[in-house]
Amino acid sequence: MIATFFLLALLQIKVPDAAQFVGQPQGRPLAGAQLEQQTMAISHELRCPVCQGLAIGDSPSIMASNMKAQVRELLERGYTEEQILSYFEKSYGQFVLLKPKFQGVNALVWILPVAVLAIGFVLVVSKAKKLEVEPVHAAAEEEPADDPYLARVREMVEKP
Amino acid sequence: MNRTVLIIGLIIVAAIVVVLFAGLGKDPQHIDSPLVGKPAPPFALKAVNTGETIDLESLRGKPVIVNFWATWCVPCYEEHPTLVANARQLPNVQFVGVVFNDTEDKINHFLAERGSAYPTLLDTNGKTAIAYGVGGVPETYFINAAGTIVAKFEGPMNTEILQENLAKAMR
């Protein structure tokens, strides 16, 4: 086990580092339960690139577990959530973010549902208002006081 | 009122149809690399087949083809002869294989059986693959003499695809 570790360390002479992409850590290093909790939280914000719409926190793939290990390592080193998401975004693009940014075409994802809901609300309210008003008018129109037809009907009904 | 509702509804449905139709021909696994046009993330890894250390930064001055692959990847078997043949024919281009999620024994067995013409590096914890935004194997990055990524290709390449992308790195 130890020999394997040293062999792997020897083969990994220099690997790309997050500092080259997002600078030095801007938070405080995490450990223990807080580290695990934050690792899981960030892992549910990153998409697994080899899966169909799964977060790396939910995927059993090796690629996802490598990415999750990297998230944990960056948190241990004091990188903030924003820096970590930005690091993955610089490599994979916005594709990797499960929650798209409010930016460019992606802003439509946030704006459209709200706009459609608002339009629907306005339509429902205006329709409901019309429904409330219409019966009153209808009743008023249906029973004019001087309708000769109604007067004749009443007369016939009331006749003993 | 009904006419207005109908028009608004039609506009919304038309917009959704256009968006869905535009996505029909796209590969859901395809990732447009934000690294194209940017400096290639540096790495220095030891080659499992030659024992030498390959430092990407020391390769500046000539085009570099970085091919991510693995012995468990079936399309990589299909692609390997193309890479070996081109590496032998193009001595002024540095080919580098980066294997991830694999073992040294399996890589050496693969190369002994199928031939090898360039250094093959082992990315043990996938950090290099992650920094390059690798979403699957095989995946190939074309780097120009200045160290900038100029193209990325996903999937197995034939000679035509390889040389077409390499031309971008030679400009």
Interface residues (C-beta under 8 A of the other chain):
Chain A: L7 L8 L10 L11 Q12 I13 K14 V15 P16 Q20 F21 P49 V50 Q52 I62 M63 N66 M67 A69 Q70 F88 E89 K90 S91 Y92 G93 F95 V116 I119 L123 S126 K127 K130
Chain B: M1 V5 I8 I12 P28 Q29 I31 D32 S33 P34 L35 P41 P42 F43 A44 L45 K46 V48 T53 D55 F100 N101 E104 L121 L122 D123 T124 N125 G126 K127 T128 A129 I130 A131 Y132 G133 V134 G135 G136
